[in-house]
Amino acid sequence: MTSPDQKPKETAEEFLSRWSKRKQELRAEAQAPRPAQPAAPATPVPELPPVEKLTMNSDYSGFFHPKVDEALRRNALKKLFSDPHFNIMDGLDTYIDDYSITEPVPAAMLAEMKSAQNILGWAKETEKEAELRRNPPPVDAKQIAEGKTDKVESLPAADTVEAPEPEPAQPAADEGKKST
């Protein structure tokens, strides 16, 4: 039983027939002749001053009337925007300055720049690192082969020695037995 609030479920065929009927009604309305709308009263073209006599303070609103010739409208706007008042740089233009530097920035100036110090800080070499780079400590190839040192990168390429394969560890005799 359905309550008065609930509508009975609509089948797909009922829905499609209702939808089709509405669509046909809308098409009929669109094709029906419409009554003619009363014509808007013709507004005359406003009296416009000559373009040559226009100034920044002139009234340009008359040039936007729909019946004003497009060429005349453009000429009036060209006259308006050719005024030096509209030629003030706002400072937000990105590429207005000349950034072509003929000489590189001196190293002393670069050293003073805080951003360069932060960016290049990781590349600074300590005195100890510089000394190790100039005079690397002697490394014995035998020690490297035996695994007693990890300084393989300090050997020249011609002196590299391949480390022997490590022998597999043998389990101790006690490890194999389980205690019960």
C-alpha positions as CSV (number, residue, x, y, z in Angstrom):
1,M,0.0,0.0,0.0
2,T,1.3,3.4,-0.8
3,S,0.9,6.4,1.4
4,P,-0.5,9.7,0.1
5,D,3.1,11.2,0.1
6,Q,4.6,8.6,-2.1
7,K,4.0,8.5,-5.9
8,P,3.6,5.1,-7.5
9,K,6.8,4.0,-9.3
10,E,6.8,5.0,-12.9
11,T,7.8,2.4,-15.5
12,A,10.4,3.2,-18.1
13,E,7.8,3.3,-20.9
14,E,5.7,5.8,-19.0
15,F,8.7,8.0,-18.4
16,L,9.8,7.9,-22.0
17,S,6.3,8.6,-23.3
18,R,6.0,11.6,-21.0
19,W,9.5,12.9,-22.0
20,S,8.6,12.5,-25.7
21,K,5.3,14.4,-25.3
22,R,7.1,17.3,-23.6
23,K,9.7,17.4,-26.3
24,Q,7.0,17.5,-29.0
25,E,5.3,20.4,-27.2
26,L,8.5,22.4,-27.0
27,R,9.1,21.9,-30.8
28,A,5.6,23.0,-31.6
29,E,6.1,26.2,-29.5
30,A,9.4,26.9,-31.2
31,Q,7.9,26.6,-34.7
32,A,4.8,28.6,-33.9
33,P,4.9,32.2,-35.3
34,R,5.5,34.7,-32.7
35,P,3.8,38.1,-32.6
36,A,5.9,40.9,-33.9
37,Q,7.6,42.9,-31.3
38,P,7.1,46.6,-31.5
39,A,10.1,48.3,-33.1
40,A,12.3,50.3,-30.8
41,P,12.2,53.9,-31.4
42,A,15.1,54.9,-33.7
43,T,17.6,56.9,-31.7
44,P,19.5,59.4,-33.8
45,V,23.3,59.4,-33.9
46,P,24.5,61.8,-31.3
47,E,26.3,65.0,-32.4
48,L,30.0,64.1,-32.3
49,P,32.9,66.6,-32.1
50,P,35.7,66.3,-34.7
51,V,38.3,63.7,-33.7
52,E,41.1,66.3,-34.1
53,K,39.6,68.5,-31.3
54,L,39.2,65.7,-28.8
55,T,41.2,65.9,-25.5
56,M,41.7,63.7,-22.5
57,N,38.8,65.4,-20.8
58,S,36.4,65.1,-23.8
59,D,33.2,62.9,-23.6
60,Y,33.9,59.8,-25.7
61,S,30.6,58.0,-24.8
62,G,28.9,59.2,-28.0
63,F,31.4,57.3,-30.1
64,F,30.1,54.0,-28.7
65,H,26.6,54.5,-30.1
66,P,25.7,51.5,-32.3
67,K,25.1,53.6,-35.4
68,V,28.6,55.3,-35.2
69,D,30.9,54.1,-37.9
70,E,33.6,51.6,-36.6
71,A,36.4,53.5,-38.3
72,L,35.3,56.8,-36.6
73,R,35.1,55.0,-33.2
74,R,38.6,53.6,-33.7
75,N,40.1,57.0,-34.6
76,A,38.5,58.5,-31.5
77,L,40.0,55.8,-29.3
78,K,43.4,56.2,-31.0
79,K,43.3,59.9,-30.2
80,L,42.4,59.2,-26.6
81,F,45.1,56.6,-25.9
82,S,47.8,58.6,-27.7
83,D,47.7,61.0,-24.8
84,P,51.0,60.9,-22.8
85,H,48.8,60.2,-19.7
86,F,48.4,56.6,-20.8
87,N,52.1,56.2,-21.6
88,I,53.3,56.0,-17.9
89,M,55.2,52.8,-17.1
90,D,53.9,51.1,-14.0
91,G,57.1,49.3,-13.1
92,L,55.5,45.9,-13.4
93,D,56.7,45.2,-16.9
94,T,59.2,42.4,-16.6
95,Y,61.4,43.0,-19.6
96,I,61.7,46.8,-19.7
97,D,65.2,47.0,-18.3
98,D,68.4,46.2,-20.2
99,Y,69.9,43.1,-18.6
100,S,72.7,42.6,-21.1
101,I,75.8,42.7,-19.0
102,T,79.0,43.0,-21.1
103,E,81.3,41.9,-18.3
104,P,80.8,39.1,-15.8
105,V,80.1,39.9,-12.1
106,P,83.3,40.2,-10.2
107,A,84.2,37.4,-7.8
108,A,84.4,39.7,-4.9
109,M,80.8,40.9,-5.5
110,L,79.6,37.3,-5.8
111,A,81.3,36.4,-2.5
112,E,79.3,39.2,-0.8
113,M,75.9,38.0,-2.2
114,K,74.0,36.2,0.5
115,S,72.0,34.1,-1.9
116,A,75.2,32.9,-3.7
117,Q,76.6,31.9,-0.4
118,N,73.6,29.8,0.4
119,I,73.4,28.2,-3.0
120,L,77.1,27.4,-3.3
121,G,77.7,26.6,0.4
122,W,77.6,22.9,-0.3
123,A,80.5,23.3,-2.7
124,K,82.8,24.9,-0.3
125,E,85.8,22.8,0.5
126,T,87.3,22.8,4.0
127,E,91.0,23.2,4.5
128,K,91.3,19.6,5.6
129,E,89.5,18.4,2.5
130,A,91.7,20.6,0.3
131,E,94.9,19.2,1.9
132,L,93.7,15.6,1.5
133,R,92.9,16.3,-2.2
134,R,96.4,17.7,-2.8
135,N,98.3,15.1,-0.8
136,P,96.2,11.9,-0.5
137,P,97.5,9.5,2.3
138,P,99.2,6.4,1.1
139,V,97.0,3.3,0.9
140,D,98.3,-0.2,0.8
141,A,96.6,-2.4,-1.9
142,K,97.0,-5.4,0.4
143,Q,95.0,-3.7,3.1
144,I,92.2,-3.0,0.7
145,A,92.2,-6.6,-0.6
146,E,92.0,-7.9,3.0
147,G,89.1,-5.4,3.7
148,K,91.0,-3.6,6.5
149,T,90.3,-0.2,4.9
150,D,87.6,1.4,2.8
151,K,89.8,3.9,1.0
152,V,89.4,2.2,-2.4
153,E,88.5,5.6,-4.1
154,S,91.8,7.0,-3.2
155,L,93.8,4.5,-5.3
156,P,94.8,5.5,-8.8
157,A,92.9,3.6,-11.5
158,A,96.0,1.5,-12.5
159,D,96.6,0.2,-9.0
160,T,93.1,-1.1,-8.3
161,V,93.1,-4.6,-6.9
162,E,90.1,-6.8,-7.0
163,A,89.2,-8.1,-3.6
164,P,89.1,-11.9,-3.4
165,E,85.7,-13.6,-2.9
166,P,85.0,-14.1,0.8
167,E,84.9,-17.7,1.9
168,P,81.5,-19.0,3.0
169,A,81.2,-19.1,6.7
170,Q,81.2,-22.6,8.1
171,P,78.8,-23.3,10.9
172,A,80.3,-24.2,14.2
173,A,79.9,-27.7,15.5
174,D,77.6,-26.7,18.3
175,E,75.2,-24.7,16.1
176,G,74.0,-27.8,14.2
177,K,72.7,-29.5,17.4
178,K,69.5,-28.5,19.0
179,S,69.2,-28.5,22.7
180,T,66.2,-30.4,24.1
